[in-house]
């Protein structure tokens, strides 16, 4: 699966990239929304895993923009600042799953296993 991780804490970002690589995924990462949007123009992703708080915007705004421009990508968000309002906003922005920090890796890996990758999506249509 092709995954983009957007997280401004570089220890968390690098840890997620390493763990996802070990699980067999192809992973790119960045710490800002602008870099993420640039990467989306040049790459195809099955999943975007985005933090709620970013230095140049919030994750909800970014995911909403991504959902409108790249509607075929699955969006997951993780945050330490979750309330019912955030859950409702996340759903309206096209976010499939909202995870609490610290991330429960078993929960994340189970959610990843349920996502059909693009190559499987196209083969399912034939």
Secondary structure, DSSP 8 states (H G I E B T S, - for coil): -EEEEE-S-HHHHHHHHHHHHHTT-EEEEESSHHHHHHHHHH---SEEEEESB-SSSBHHHHHHHHHHH-TTSEEEEEES---HHHHHHHHHTTEEEEEESS--HHHHHHHHHTS--HHHHHHHH-
